[in-house]
Amino acid sequence: MDLPQALQPLHAFFMAMSFVLGCMVGSFCNVCICRWPSGESVISPRSRCPKCRNAIAWYDNIPLLSWLLLGAKCRHCSLPISWQYPLVEAVTGVLFLLVYWRFGFTPATPIYMALSAGLVIATFQDLSDWTIPNEITLPGMLAGLGVALIGMTYDKSMLRVLHPLDALDGMALAAFLICLLDGVTVLLLKKPGMGFGDVKLLAMLGAFLGWKGVIGTLLIASVLGSVIGVTMIFVFRAKGEAKEEDEEAPAEPEYPPVDSLGAIVLGGCALYLLVRVAVALQFSQSLPPELFRPLLAGAIAIAALAGIISGFSLYIYQQQQRERKHKSGAQEEAVNEEEEEMITLHGHYLPFGPYLALGGLIFLFFGPELIRLYTTAMSAGPVSPGLFP
Ligand SMILES: [Zn+2]
């Protein structure tokens, strides 16, 4: 009996421990989300109440419990503590539990726990500050390449990527696809659609999940984005235009121009991918027929979803323009032009990071099942045997 089997009776205990560990790491994630955007250190000074600046004692800093026991209020100033803190802790806890449940006692578990924590930080910082931290994505890409080396050398690792070249393919495909989507948005709107942070975020996911993971993540994220985005349009319509004031972004978000840099990345990645596909075709001579249909269908699906996202951005942009014309009288036009420009930029920028992170996590947990489901559904079609013998 090997070690994992011997520990089987303690399964529930380790599930609980994973959740507790996740809550503790989530507590640290909160610190990163609050301090990284303003460039503060995450180690010192120790945690303070953001309103009265009093230091928080260790017994008031226990994940989830302290927030509940204090009734969501600061002990010193009695002002409310944001529900974002316990939410981040609980989400990280659940993700750690899922990682343990899925990967058990393998090298994949600590690696994917760290990845989950990074994605939690990226998601909540993108939602609150409209930036995705380089502190996560840049070391994350390198870590993904390193993890692929473990996958190559240790065959019981349970990792999703088993060769550094697969990680590199994932990164290149991710950067290529996001820059392509961005290029479409730039052409249609004459303004950047997704930030360059999204490129780095999906490239990091590509390093951990490979090129199949990138396609899967992007498809899941696009479906989630379309569904949630369309739902939000209807909610906004129902509540009237007053609601839109609350959704305004914080002032002066970091907004790197993606046009020129994006074009360079796009070209470089396209070249790399062309060479990779050419080399792969050279070795395999021909594509297996059972793979052709799923790949073709996937390519069409991505093109269609890219169209939906672009159309969605265009719709929001037009709404914003109409509102702008409605609001600003002729006399104010010249004075506030610069300010109005900023609001328009905020208005049509879509924070795609949270969808990418969620898509990546879903693929991390259920990727092999989703791929199996997809290939069987696609190759079992009634036309397939005749069309591609
Ligand atoms: Zn306070």
Residues whose N, C-alpha, C, O or C-beta is under 5 A from the ligand:
A	BS01	ZN	C49 K51 C52 C74 H76 C77
